[in-house]
Amino acid sequence: MINNLKTFFVALIFTFFSLNQVLALELKLPKVGGSGGLNLKDTKTKFTAIFFESALDYMEAQYHLFNALEMNDEAGKTRKSIEFVKNKKNKEGKRLTNAFNSVSDNSKAIEGALTKEAANSVEAKVHYAKALPFAVKGLLGTVQLPPEAQNLMNAIKADKMAMLKLGSFVKVLPKIPEYVQTATSVGRLVMSGAKSRDVEGAKDATDKLGDL
């Protein structure tokens, strides 16, 4: 009986000290995650704000450039895309892919059509001039996208449910560097074309873009 009591008290004392050590370790251990990690909601909000604003500005520039190039069908399609992307009643993912595809396709079309002979009339230069302020704003926003896209991709990878919910974003984000490269390349072509045609506002627009 006495031996059993000794064994019990020894076990009780051992348990007590072990529990204290565990609690002490828990208090000392650093917290994993927390505010240091990427917040999916905030990261997504920042990316979408920059993306939609820059895309809409650039699409507006493309609309006026298509008018300058007398590409009426393309201008009409771009105007419809602008209205679709602006309408927040449409699903965000569809607005995203619509804007992404519109800017990408329009850039290629303008690059192919903007030859030395095109858009040289007085009327064309008026449309061209209207495009420049939107092109500047759109490009300055577009070049901010790559790091924000990478942050959002990292946040999505850390959340398996987000991967399912944000399927459209997952498809677009890896293509952002190419999207930005195409937009800036064509943007430079648009600016050089404006200078060579002596379009009103060409110098001011080029100065604002700097070494972009």
Backbone as a chain_set.jsonl record, in Angstrom:
{"seq": "MINNLKTFFVALIFTFFSLNQVLALELKLPKVGGSGGLNLKDTKTKFTAIFFESALDYMEAQYHLFNALEMNDEAGKTRKSIEFVKNKKNKEGKRLTNAFNSVSDNSKAIEGALTKEAANSVEAKVHYAKALPFAVKGLLGTVQLPPEAQNLMNAIKADKMAMLKLGSFVKVLPKIPEYVQTATSVGRLVMSGAKSRDVEGAKDATDKLGDL", "coords": {"N": [[0.835, -1.206, 0.0], [1.897, 1.235, 0.918], [3.999, 1.478, -0.883], [2.564, 1.749, -3.246], [1.372, 4.239, -2.816], [3.632, 5.892, -2.784], [4.493, 5.58, -5.42], [2.345, 6.759, -6.736], [2.482, 9.461, -5.87], [4.984, 10.212, -6.877], [4.504, 9.977, -9.627], [2.551, 11.953, -9.852], [3.969, 14.303, -9.181], [5.867, 14.302, -11.275], [4.196, 14.605, -13.478], [3.172, 17.159, -12.937], [5.462, 18.869, -13.152], [6.14, 18.358, -15.801], [3.931, 19.378, -17.171], [4.169, 22.1, -16.562], [6.541, 22.679, -17.964], [5.732, 22.291, -20.62], [3.786, 24.304, -20.89], [5.399, 26.536, -20.555], [7.05, 26.337, -22.816], [5.162, 26.698, -24.836], [4.501, 29.352, -24.478], [6.864, 30.585, -25.185], [7.39, 29.854, -27.803], [7.458, 31.037, -31.195], [4.737, 32.549, -32.964], [3.132, 31.049, -35.712], [2.483, 32.193, -39.009], [-0.068, 34.557, -38.945], [-0.093, 38.182, -38.781], [2.095, 38.619, -40.342], [1.901, 37.178, -42.677], [0.545, 36.893, -46.052], [-2.439, 38.539, -46.626], [-5.255, 37.31, -48.06], [-7.659, 38.578, -48.915], [-7.066, 41.374, -48.782], [-4.844, 41.482, -50.483], [-5.913, 40.631, -52.905], [-7.819, 42.639, -53.319], [-6.156, 44.884, -53.698], [-4.732, 44.147, -56.013], [-6.837, 43.839, -57.93], [-7.9, 46.422, -57.986], [-5.813, 47.974, -59.119], [-5.491, 46.571, -61.519], [-8.031, 46.687, -62.913], [-8.459, 49.463, -63.146], [-6.201, 50.324, -64.628], [-6.462, 48.72, -66.911], [-8.943, 49.554, -67.974], [-8.374, 52.23, -68.586], [-6.403, 51.833, -70.521], [-7.819, 50.394, -72.441], [-9.619, 52.339, -73.208], [-7.882, 54.097, -74.463], [-7.128, 52.445, -76.58], [-9.544, 52.217, -77.915], [-9.875, 54.832, -78.984], [-7.614, 54.88, -80.609], [-8.209, 52.889, -82.463], [-10.289, 54.193, -83.768], [-8.805, 56.256, -84.909], [-7.343, 54.773, -86.685], [-9.27, 53.966, -88.374], [-10.545, 51.563, -87.897], [-13.279, 50.41, -87.489], [-14.925, 48.246, -86.638], [-13.355, 46.992, -84.694], [-13.152, 49.095, -82.902], [-15.804, 49.316, -82.061], [-16.177, 46.806, -80.794], [-14.363, 47.077, -78.719], [-15.467, 49.186, -77.267], [-17.771, 47.924, -76.304], [-16.612, 45.999, -74.677], [-15.435, 47.634, -72.765], [-17.706, 48.686, -71.484], [-18.755, 46.316, -70.458], [-16.761, 45.482, -68.652], [-16.761, 47.617, -66.879], [-19.219, 47.303, -65.664], [-20.231, 46.332, -62.649], [-22.073, 44.477, -61.956], [-21.683, 42.266, -63.425], [-19.928, 39.144, -63.203], [-16.923, 39.108, -61.337], [-14.698, 37.568, -62.127], [-15.253, 37.095, -64.838], [-15.212, 39.674, -65.82], [-12.563, 40.255, -65.396], [-11.174, 38.404, -67.129], [-12.25, 39.222, -69.55], [-11.304, 41.877, -69.796], [-8.533, 41.392, -69.755], [-8.15, 39.782, -72.065], [-9.136, 41.511, -74.025], [-7.422, 43.803, -73.92], [-4.992, 42.547, -74.565], [-5.478, 41.369, -77.146], [-6.218, 43.655, -78.6], [-3.865, 45.148, -78.455], [-2.091, 43.715, -80.067], [-3.427, 43.927, -82.515], [-3.352, 46.707, -82.976], [-0.601, 47.125, -83.064], [0.02, 45.802, -85.43], [-1.361, 47.339, -87.285], [-0.532, 49.983, -87.096], [1.178, 51.532, -89.042], [3.623, 53.565, -90.842], [2.171, 54.884, -92.733], [-0.401, 54.947, -91.816], [-3.165, 56.557, -90.074], [-2.778, 59.401, -90.512], [-4.285, 61.543, -91.29], [-6.026, 64.689, -90.682], [-8.342, 64.325, -89.133], [-7.836, 61.789, -88.097], [-5.657, 62.312, -86.453], [-6.852, 63.794, -84.474], [-8.393, 61.881, -83.128], [-6.281, 60.288, -82.342], [-4.921, 61.979, -80.575], [-6.763, 62.06, -78.501], [-6.43, 59.573, -77.46], [-3.97, 59.538, -76.129], [-3.741, 60.625, -73.328], [-5.157, 58.636, -71.904], [-3.679, 56.401, -72.573], [-1.24, 56.927, -71.305], [-1.99, 56.944, -68.543], [-2.999, 54.347, -68.363], [-0.738, 52.76, -68.971], [1.091, 53.48, -66.932], [-0.209, 52.419, -64.761], [-0.312, 49.738, -65.481], [2.351, 48.773, -65.386], [2.703, 48.418, -62.712], [1.657, 46.025, -62.047], [3.001, 43.337, -62.065], [4.443, 42.678, -59.466], [2.231, 42.768, -57.723], [0.58, 40.827, -58.786], [2.154, 38.572, -58.323], [2.169, 38.529, -55.51], [-0.553, 38.035, -55.028], [-0.821, 35.536, -56.241], [0.808, 33.991, -54.552], [-0.649, 34.215, -52.174], [-2.999, 32.915, -52.895], [-2.052, 30.318, -53.371], [-1.523, 29.544, -50.804], [-3.965, 29.077, -49.768], [-6.199, 26.694, -50.183], [-8.934, 26.666, -50.712], [-9.317, 29.137, -51.859], [-8.052, 28.768, -54.26], [-9.91, 27.299, -55.649], [-12.123, 29.016, -55.665], [-11.21, 31.311, -56.971], [-10.677, 30.823, -59.691], [-10.48, 32.09, -62.24], [-8.657, 34.125, -61.755], [-6.399, 32.636, -61.135], [-5.785, 31.569, -63.603], [-5.126, 33.813, -65.103], [-3.096, 35.269, -63.721], [-0.394, 34.091, -64.004], [0.166, 34.957, -66.553], [0.536, 37.632, -66.514], [3.15, 39.001, -66.598], [3.841, 38.761, -69.381], [1.657, 40.045, -70.493], [2.029, 42.669, -69.519], [4.473, 43.278, -70.73], [3.803, 43.224, -73.464], [1.879, 45.284, -73.558], [3.404, 47.562, -72.788], [5.34, 47.58, -74.79], [3.832, 48.022, -77.137], [2.752, 50.403, -76.312], [4.965, 52.131, -76.334], [5.38, 52.192, -79.074], [3.058, 53.476, -79.879], [3.475, 55.991, -78.731], [5.827, 56.877, -80.04], [4.813, 56.942, -82.591], [2.943, 58.965, -82.333], [4.595, 61.18, -81.944], [6.013, 61.26, -84.379], [3.972, 61.896, -86.089], [3.297, 64.337, -85.284], [1.291, 64.719, -83.368], [-1.028, 66.347, -81.273], [-0.102, 66.879, -77.937], [1.731, 64.857, -77.799], [4.448, 65.132, -76.98], [4.188, 65.799, -74.268], [2.92, 63.513, -73.268], [4.873, 61.571, -73.758], [6.94, 62.516, -72.12], [5.817, 62.146, -69.589], [5.752, 59.409, -69.362], [8.426, 58.816, -69.31], [11.259, 56.782, -68.96], [9.937, 54.452, -69.432]], "CA": [[0.0, 0.0, 0.0], [2.799, 2.397, 1.009], [4.721, 1.551, -2.166], [1.624, 2.264, -4.254], [1.207, 5.675, -2.582], [4.868, 6.539, -3.236], [4.466, 5.582, -6.89], [1.323, 7.719, -7.159], [2.978, 10.828, -5.663], [6.076, 10.435, -7.831], [3.864, 10.21, -10.934], [1.854, 13.239, -9.788], [4.99, 15.351, -9.233], [6.429, 14.278, -12.623], [3.176, 15.183, -14.364], [3.089, 18.586, -12.652], [6.621, 19.548, -13.749], [6.053, 18.21, -17.259], [2.909, 20.315, -17.626], [4.751, 23.443, -16.486], [7.507, 22.827, -19.048], [4.972, 22.42, -21.872], [3.182, 25.64, -20.917], [6.484, 27.498, -20.759], [7.459, 26.249, -24.21], [4.107, 27.279, -25.667], [4.573, 30.807, -24.366], [8.098, 31.054, -25.807], [7.441, 29.545, -29.229], [6.912, 32.095, -32.061], [3.471, 32.227, -33.638], [3.268, 30.808, -37.156], [1.452, 32.891, -39.781], [-0.412, 35.832, -38.329], [-0.109, 39.392, -39.601], [3.228, 38.656, -41.249], [1.565, 36.499, -43.92], [-0.234, 37.649, -47.024], [-3.876, 38.489, -46.436], [-5.824, 37.069, -49.383], [-8.658, 39.596, -49.258], [-6.4, 42.659, -49.034], [-3.972, 41.33, -51.653], [-6.808, 40.565, -54.076], [-8.407, 43.975, -53.494], [-5.131, 45.772, -54.254], [-4.466, 43.744, -57.397], [-7.979, 44.13, -58.807], [-8.04, 47.88, -58.139], [-4.81, 48.418, -60.091], [-5.723, 45.934, -62.813], [-9.207, 47.205, -63.621], [-8.27, 50.886, -63.482], [-5.22, 50.441, -65.723], [-7.015, 48.073, -68.108], [-9.991, 50.408, -68.539], [-7.709, 53.382, -69.214], [-5.712, 51.385, -71.738], [-8.858, 50.048, -73.414], [-10.148, 53.615, -73.714], [-6.875, 54.551, -75.42], [-7.224, 51.575, -77.75], [-10.776, 52.598, -78.621], [-9.589, 56.039, -79.782], [-6.624, 54.521, -81.628], [-8.934, 52.185, -83.525], [-10.978, 55.231, -84.546], [-7.77, 56.933, -85.692], [-6.925, 53.839, -87.744], [-10.49, 53.634, -89.129], [-10.885, 50.156, -87.64], [-14.554, 50.646, -86.806], [-15.407, 47.029, -85.963], [-12.54, 46.817, -83.481], [-13.532, 50.167, -81.975], [-17.104, 48.943, -81.509], [-15.979, 45.682, -79.863], [-13.657, 47.586, -77.544], [-16.431, 49.955, -76.476], [-18.625, 46.943, -75.614], [-15.798, 45.394, -73.619], [-15.295, 48.639, -71.713], [-18.967, 48.731, -70.745], [-18.879, 45.047, -69.734], [-15.8, 45.488, -67.535], [-17.202, 48.642, -65.929], [-20.46, 46.879, -65.005], [-19.9, 45.475, -61.508], [-23.083, 43.432, -61.817], [-21.093, 41.084, -64.048], [-19.022, 38.431, -62.304], [-15.588, 39.693, -61.336], [-13.808, 36.723, -62.918], [-15.536, 37.317, -66.258], [-14.721, 41.022, -66.119], [-11.107, 40.136, -65.43], [-10.727, 37.74, -68.354], [-12.658, 40.054, -70.681], [-10.35, 42.99, -69.884], [-7.219, 40.834, -70.083], [-8.151, 39.363, -73.475], [-9.364, 42.684, -74.872], [-6.176, 44.586, -73.983], [-3.978, 41.743, -75.261], [-5.821, 41.257, -78.568], [-6.179, 44.997, -79.183], [-2.463, 45.57, -78.58], [-1.54, 43.053, -81.252], [-4.083, 44.496, -83.696], [-2.835, 48.07, -83.174], [0.801, 46.988, -83.466], [0.062, 45.415, -86.838], [-2.001, 48.334, -88.152], [0.04, 51.317, -86.941], [2.327, 51.733, -89.935], [3.946, 54.981, -91.089], [1.164, 55.472, -93.615], [-1.727, 54.954, -91.185], [-3.558, 57.593, -89.102], [-2.073, 60.646, -90.807], [-5.216, 62.614, -91.637], [-6.336, 65.62, -89.584], [-9.35, 63.671, -88.286], [-7.178, 60.681, -87.4], [-4.806, 62.862, -85.403], [-7.741, 64.218, -83.371], [-8.655, 60.646, -82.368], [-4.988, 59.875, -81.786], [-4.664, 62.858, -79.427], [-7.669, 61.647, -77.423], [-5.937, 58.311, -76.9], [-2.715, 59.684, -75.398], [-3.848, 60.699, -71.855], [-5.584, 57.327, -71.404], [-2.553, 55.484, -72.754], [-0.272, 57.221, -70.241], [-2.527, 56.454, -67.27], [-3.088, 52.894, -68.434], [0.597, 52.162, -68.919], [1.677, 53.703, -65.608], [-0.844, 51.454, -63.868], [0.002, 48.381, -65.928], [3.693, 48.357, -64.954], [2.651, 48.106, -61.278], [0.961, 44.752, -61.86], [3.734, 42.089, -61.786], [4.61, 42.301, -58.054], [0.928, 42.544, -57.106], [0.125, 39.531, -59.29], [2.931, 37.556, -57.607], [1.658, 38.488, -54.143], [-1.855, 37.384, -55.043], [-0.591, 34.128, -56.544], [1.32, 33.374, -53.325], [-1.748, 34.146, -51.212], [-3.922, 31.884, -53.378], [-1.412, 29.019, -53.161], [-1.578, 29.233, -49.373], [-5.37, 28.848, -49.409], [-6.726, 25.759, -51.181], [-10.3, 27.054, -51.069], [-9.208, 30.285, -52.764], [-7.662, 28.228, -55.556], [-11.152, 26.879, -56.303], [-13.021, 30.16, -55.82], [-10.621, 32.347, -57.831], [-10.14, 30.124, -60.867], [-10.15, 33.035, -63.316], [-7.429, 34.817, -61.362], [-5.307, 31.662, -61.221], [-5.445, 31.414, -65.016], [-4.588, 35.067, -65.641], [-1.921, 35.776, -62.998], [0.901, 33.719, -64.582], [0.346, 35.61, -67.848], [0.667, 39.076, -66.31], [4.406, 39.563, -67.131], [3.744, 38.875, -70.844], [0.628, 41.075, -70.709], [2.675, 43.964, -69.268], [5.502, 43.475, -71.753], [3.122, 43.558, -74.719], [1.253, 46.604, -73.415], [4.436, 48.608, -72.783], [5.981, 47.591, -76.104], [2.921, 48.701, -78.064], [2.633, 51.774, -75.809], [6.104, 52.9, -76.87], [5.113, 52.366, -80.504], [2.012, 54.505, -79.971], [4.09, 57.287, -78.411], [6.726, 57.264, -81.134], [3.937, 57.264, -83.721], [2.338, 60.277, -82.071], [5.638, 62.197, -82.169], [6.325, 61.337, -85.808], [2.811, 62.492, -86.766], [3.1, 65.65, -84.679], [-0.025, 64.698, -82.719], [-1.098, 67.243, -80.123], [0.076, 66.215, -76.647], [2.679, 63.744, -77.916], [5.638, 65.376, -76.154], [3.777, 65.754, -72.859], [2.668, 62.1, -72.957], [6.186, 60.873, -73.752], [7.669, 62.978, -70.929], [5.191, 61.55, -68.398], [6.144, 57.992, -69.314], [9.85, 58.747, -69.004], [12.026, 55.672, -69.523], [9.096, 53.251, -69.411]], "C": [[0.874, 1.262, 0.0], [3.564, 2.59, -0.289], [3.845, 2.129, -3.263], [1.432, 3.768, -4.111], [2.438, 6.451, -3.048], [4.894, 6.663, -4.758], [3.503, 6.632, -7.417], [1.848, 9.155, -7.056], [4.121, 11.178, -6.61], [5.508, 10.761, -9.21], [3.182, 11.564, -10.984], [2.841, 14.395, -9.92], [5.591, 15.454, -10.635], [5.476, 14.932, -13.626], [3.102, 16.695, -14.197], [4.23, 19.364, -13.324], [6.602, 19.473, -15.273], [5.066, 19.205, -17.841], [3.446, 21.742, -17.612], [5.736, 23.709, -17.625], [6.806, 23.03, -20.392], [4.373, 23.812, -22.001], [4.241, 26.713, -21.165], [6.941, 27.508, -22.197], [6.443, 26.909, -25.119], [4.165, 28.797, -25.631], [5.781, 31.37, -25.11], [8.136, 30.851, -27.308], [6.859, 30.685, -30.052], [5.637, 31.624, -32.731], [3.704, 32.078, -35.134], [2.153, 31.53, -37.883], [1.21, 34.268, -39.206], [-0.319, 36.987, -39.298], [1.045, 39.461, -40.581], [2.942, 38.028, -42.593], [0.772, 37.388, -44.848], [-1.72, 37.453, -46.759], [-4.54, 38.408, -47.809], [-6.783, 38.185, -49.808], [-8.001, 40.923, -49.621], [-5.537, 42.608, -50.294], [-4.789, 41.323, -52.934], [-7.412, 41.944, -54.362], [-7.416, 44.93, -54.145], [-4.851, 45.447, -55.71], [-5.606, 44.148, -58.324], [-8.162, 45.632, -59.023], [-7.073, 48.403, -59.196], [-5.113, 47.85, -61.471], [-6.881, 46.577, -63.56], [-9.041, 48.672, -64.018], [-7.319, 51.038, -64.67], [-5.761, 49.846, -67.015], [-8.07, 48.952, -68.773], [-9.396, 51.65, -69.205], [-7.066, 52.974, -70.538], [-6.707, 51.006, -72.823], [-9.471, 51.304, -74.026], [-9.186, 54.195, -74.746], [-6.958, 53.747, -76.707], [-8.466, 51.886, -78.584], [-10.518, 53.81, -79.53], [-8.567, 55.75, -80.888], [-7.279, 53.757, -82.777], [-9.721, 53.165, -84.389], [-9.995, 55.984, -85.43], [-7.341, 56.079, -86.879], [-8.085, 53.401, -88.642], [-10.806, 52.14, -89.048], [-12.165, 50.15, -86.81], [-15.081, 49.423, -86.053], [-14.667, 46.814, -84.642], [-12.89, 47.869, -82.434], [-14.853, 49.829, -81.286], [-16.983, 47.814, -80.484], [-15.307, 46.152, -78.57], [-14.591, 48.388, -76.646], [-17.346, 49.012, -75.694], [-17.873, 46.287, -74.46], [-15.623, 46.352, -72.446], [-16.543, 48.674, -70.843], [-19.156, 47.462, -69.911], [-17.986, 45.05, -68.496], [-16.199, 46.502, -66.47], [-18.394, 48.189, -65.096], [-20.168, 45.877, -63.891], [-20.971, 44.428, -61.21], [-22.604, 42.133, -62.472], [-20.103, 40.44, -63.086], [-17.594, 38.952, -62.46], [-14.612, 38.896, -62.201], [-13.994, 36.929, -64.41], [-15.065, 38.705, -66.691], [-13.203, 41.004, -66.26], [-10.62, 39.544, -66.745], [-11.097, 38.546, -69.594], [-11.66, 41.188, -70.887], [-8.976, 42.497, -70.323], [-7.137, 40.485, -71.565], [-8.304, 40.555, -74.412], [-8.088, 43.502, -75.036], [-5.121, 43.85, -74.794], [-4.238, 41.689, -76.765], [-5.735, 42.609, -79.269], [-4.744, 45.476, -79.403], [-1.834, 44.988, -79.835], [-2.116, 43.644, -82.531], [-3.535, 45.89, -84.015], [-1.385, 48.024, -83.637], [0.922, 46.659, -84.949], [-0.456, 46.493, -87.772], [-1.312, 49.701, -88.136], [1.332, 51.453, -87.743], [2.557, 53.228, -90.132], [2.864, 55.674, -91.9], [-0.19, 55.652, -92.931], [-1.907, 56.149, -90.252], [-2.802, 58.904, -89.289], [-2.996, 61.814, -91.14], [-5.459, 63.512, -90.418], [-7.313, 64.982, -88.609], [-8.719, 62.552, -87.466], [-6.327, 61.196, -86.236], [-5.612, 63.357, -84.202], [-8.051, 63.016, -82.485], [-7.393, 60.178, -81.652], [-4.684, 60.677, -80.51], [-5.532, 62.478, -78.233], [-7.155, 60.393, -76.717], [-4.788, 58.507, -75.922], [-2.857, 59.775, -73.868], [-4.248, 59.353, -71.238], [-4.445, 56.304, -71.504], [-1.516, 55.679, -71.651], [-0.745, 56.646, -68.908], [-2.57, 54.93, -67.248], [-1.737, 52.218, -68.296], [1.248, 52.322, -67.552], [1.065, 52.768, -64.568], [-0.434, 50.03, -64.193], [1.352, 47.898, -65.402], [3.76, 48.068, -63.449], [2.134, 46.691, -61.013], [1.82, 43.541, -61.477], [3.935, 41.748, -60.315], [3.29, 42.023, -57.343], [0.345, 41.196, -57.539], [0.851, 38.401, -58.569], [2.455, 37.413, -56.17], [0.326, 37.747, -54.071], [-1.713, 35.895, -55.33], [-0.102, 33.384, -55.296], [0.213, 33.201, -52.286], [-2.746, 33.059, -51.604], [-3.349, 30.489, -53.134], [-1.5, 28.573, -51.705], [-2.995, 28.904, -48.905], [-6.019, 27.978, -50.476], [-8.141, 26.123, -51.618], [-10.279, 28.231, -52.041], [-8.857, 29.821, -54.162], [-8.905, 27.825, -56.358], [-12.05, 28.078, -56.615], [-12.524, 31.165, -56.853], [-9.978, 31.738, -59.071], [-9.704, 31.057, -61.983], [-8.851, 33.768, -63.018], [-6.224, 33.891, -61.518], [-4.847, 31.486, -62.666], [-4.736, 32.649, -65.574], [-3.252, 35.463, -65.024], [-0.578, 35.354, -63.603], [1.206, 34.421, -65.906], [0.577, 37.12, -67.729], [1.993, 39.638, -66.831], [4.377, 39.749, -68.651], [2.757, 39.973, -71.233], [1.242, 42.466, -70.575], [3.709, 44.272, -70.344], [4.882, 43.893, -73.083], [2.54, 44.97, -74.671], [2.29, 47.716, -73.474], [5.135, 48.714, -74.133], [5.127, 48.344, -77.124], [2.74, 50.157, -77.627], [3.755, 52.658, -76.321], [5.907, 53.194, -78.358], [4.072, 53.471, -80.726], [2.606, 55.886, -79.721], [5.023, 57.773, -79.522], [5.933, 57.643, -82.375], [3.294, 58.624, -83.562], [3.347, 61.397, -82.335], [5.927, 62.371, -83.656], [5.196, 61.98, -86.602], [2.507, 63.897, -86.254], [1.694, 65.769, -84.086], [0.019, 65.587, -81.484], [-0.982, 66.444, -78.82], [1.099, 65.094, -76.651], [3.882, 63.923, -76.996], [5.308, 65.25, -74.667], [3.576, 64.305, -72.408], [3.972, 61.325, -72.841], [6.978, 61.243, -72.509], [7.125, 62.317, -69.649], [5.571, 60.07, -68.242], [7.623, 57.823, -68.999], [10.526, 57.598, -69.719], [11.234, 54.365, -69.576], [9.292, 52.405, -70.677]], "O": [[0.658, 2.202, -0.765], [3.757, 3.717, -0.745], [4.309, 2.898, -4.104], [1.341, 4.494, -5.101], [2.317, 7.528, -3.631], [5.263, 7.7, -5.309], [3.784, 7.31, -8.405], [1.703, 9.958, -7.978], [4.214, 12.308, -7.088], [5.96, 11.691, -9.877], [3.216, 12.25, -12.006], [2.602, 15.346, -10.664], [5.805, 16.558, -11.137], [5.888, 15.7, -14.495], [2.986, 17.43, -15.177], [4.0, 20.381, -13.977], [7.003, 20.419, -15.951], [5.327, 19.81, -18.881], [3.205, 22.508, -18.545], [5.774, 24.805, -18.184], [7.238, 23.847, -21.205], [4.434, 24.431, -23.064], [4.005, 27.676, -21.894], [7.198, 28.575, -22.754], [6.811, 27.603, -26.067], [3.909, 29.456, -26.639], [5.736, 32.494, -25.611], [8.827, 31.582, -28.018], [5.849, 31.261, -29.649], [5.48, 30.44, -33.028], [4.395, 32.892, -35.746], [1.004, 31.497, -37.443], [2.14, 35.048, -39.002], [-0.451, 36.799, -40.507], [1.015, 40.242, -41.532], [3.651, 38.301, -43.562], [0.375, 38.494, -44.484], [-2.198, 36.321, -46.679], [-4.407, 39.321, -48.623], [-6.714, 38.672, -50.936], [-8.332, 41.528, -50.64], [-5.5, 43.56, -51.072], [-4.403, 41.936, -53.93], [-7.501, 42.36, -55.517], [-7.781, 45.696, -55.038], [-4.743, 46.345, -56.546], [-5.372, 44.733, -59.382], [-8.534, 46.064, -60.114], [-7.461, 49.182, -60.067], [-5.007, 48.555, -62.475], [-6.731, 46.97, -64.717], [-9.442, 49.069, -65.112], [-7.599, 51.789, -65.604], [-5.547, 50.4, -68.093], [-8.09, 49.082, -69.997], [-9.86, 52.073, -70.264], [-7.174, 53.68, -71.541], [-6.468, 51.268, -74.002], [-9.802, 51.331, -75.212], [-9.611, 54.719, -75.776], [-6.869, 54.306, -77.8], [-8.431, 51.822, -79.813], [-10.899, 53.807, -80.7], [-8.653, 56.316, -81.978], [-6.931, 53.965, -83.939], [-9.81, 52.99, -85.604], [-10.312, 56.314, -86.573], [-7.017, 56.601, -87.946], [-7.914, 52.582, -89.545], [-11.275, 51.539, -90.015], [-12.142, 49.919, -85.601], [-15.622, 49.554, -84.955], [-15.27, 46.499, -83.616], [-12.922, 47.583, -81.237], [-15.003, 50.03, -80.08], [-17.614, 47.861, -79.428], [-15.635, 45.688, -77.478], [-14.524, 48.289, -75.421], [-17.661, 49.283, -74.536], [-18.442, 46.05, -73.394], [-15.658, 45.944, -71.285], [-16.453, 48.69, -69.616], [-19.658, 47.524, -68.789], [-18.421, 44.658, -67.413], [-15.992, 46.262, -65.281], [-18.567, 48.631, -63.96], [-19.89, 44.708, -64.16], [-20.801, 43.592, -60.322], [-23.058, 41.044, -62.121], [-19.51, 41.121, -62.25], [-17.126, 39.203, -63.57], [-13.797, 39.474, -62.92], [-13.023, 36.939, -65.167], [-14.576, 38.879, -67.808], [-12.639, 41.659, -67.137], [-9.751, 40.117, -67.403], [-10.353, 38.559, -70.574], [-11.219, 41.437, -72.009], [-8.332, 43.117, -71.169], [-6.173, 40.845, -72.242], [-7.677, 40.604, -75.47], [-7.711, 43.855, -76.153], [-4.432, 44.454, -75.616], [-3.335, 41.933, -77.565], [-5.242, 42.702, -80.392], [-4.442, 46.124, -80.405], [-1.134, 45.682, -80.573], [-1.398, 43.841, -83.511], [-3.285, 46.216, -85.175], [-0.985, 48.799, -84.506], [1.807, 47.165, -85.639], [-0.04, 46.562, -88.928], [-1.488, 50.491, -89.064], [2.429, 51.484, -87.185], [1.783, 54.053, -89.648], [2.657, 56.882, -91.782], [-1.031, 56.416, -93.405], [-0.939, 56.684, -89.711], [-2.251, 59.451, -88.333], [-2.539, 62.951, -91.259], [-5.143, 63.148, -89.285], [-7.137, 65.084, -87.395], [-9.029, 62.385, -86.286], [-6.287, 60.585, -85.168], [-5.133, 63.345, -83.068], [-7.987, 63.103, -81.259], [-7.44, 59.73, -80.507], [-4.248, 60.121, -79.503], [-5.091, 62.564, -77.087], [-7.412, 60.182, -75.532], [-4.64, 57.726, -74.982], [-2.147, 59.058, -73.163], [-3.743, 58.976, -70.181], [-4.277, 55.456, -70.628], [-0.977, 54.706, -71.125], [0.004, 55.947, -68.226], [-2.223, 54.301, -66.248], [-1.604, 51.219, -67.588], [1.892, 51.393, -67.063], [1.731, 52.371, -63.612], [-0.232, 49.211, -63.296], [1.484, 46.737, -65.013], [4.758, 47.535, -62.964], [2.173, 46.217, -59.877], [1.396, 42.767, -60.619], [3.629, 40.623, -59.92], [3.22, 41.158, -56.471], [-0.304, 40.51, -56.748], [0.24, 37.385, -58.237], [2.347, 36.297, -55.662], [0.103, 36.936, -53.172], [-2.41, 35.079, -54.727], [-0.553, 32.272, -55.02], [0.142, 32.179, -51.604], [-3.278, 32.362, -50.74], [-4.077, 29.58, -52.737], [-1.545, 27.379, -51.411], [-3.191, 28.496, -47.76], [-6.354, 28.465, -51.556], [-8.506, 25.909, -52.774], [-11.118, 28.317, -52.938], [-9.309, 30.408, -55.146], [-8.951, 27.986, -57.577], [-12.658, 28.152, -57.683], [-13.327, 31.801, -57.536], [-8.865, 32.104, -59.446], [-8.666, 30.835, -62.607], [-8.042, 34.005, -63.914], [-5.162, 34.312, -61.976], [-3.662, 31.279, -62.924], [-3.849, 32.533, -66.42], [-2.365, 35.942, -65.73], [0.314, 36.195, -63.71], [2.359, 34.476, -66.333], [0.788, 37.8, -68.733], [1.97, 40.69, -67.469], [4.835, 40.773, -69.157], [2.99, 40.73, -72.176], [1.008, 43.338, -71.413], [3.802, 45.406, -70.814], [5.376, 44.804, -73.748], [2.686, 45.749, -75.613], [2.071, 48.72, -74.152], [5.481, 49.811, -74.572], [5.624, 49.186, -77.873], [2.592, 51.044, -78.468], [3.523, 53.806, -76.7], [6.218, 54.283, -78.839], [4.195, 54.286, -81.64], [2.275, 56.843, -80.421], [5.001, 58.947, -79.891], [6.319, 58.543, -83.121], [3.118, 59.354, -84.537], [2.993, 62.44, -82.885], [6.071, 63.494, -84.138], [5.432, 62.548, -87.668], [1.583, 64.558, -86.726], [1.004, 66.772, -84.273], [0.998, 65.574, -80.737], [-1.684, 65.45, -78.631], [1.316, 64.446, -75.627], [4.292, 62.984, -76.313], [6.072, 64.658, -73.904], [3.999, 63.916, -71.319], [4.146, 60.519, -71.927], [7.619, 60.384, -71.904], [7.888, 61.976, -68.745], [5.692, 59.56, -67.128], [8.027, 56.786, -68.473], [10.393, 57.447, -70.934], [11.814, 53.292, -69.747], [8.66, 51.358, -70.823]]}, "num_chains": 1, "name": "protein.A"}
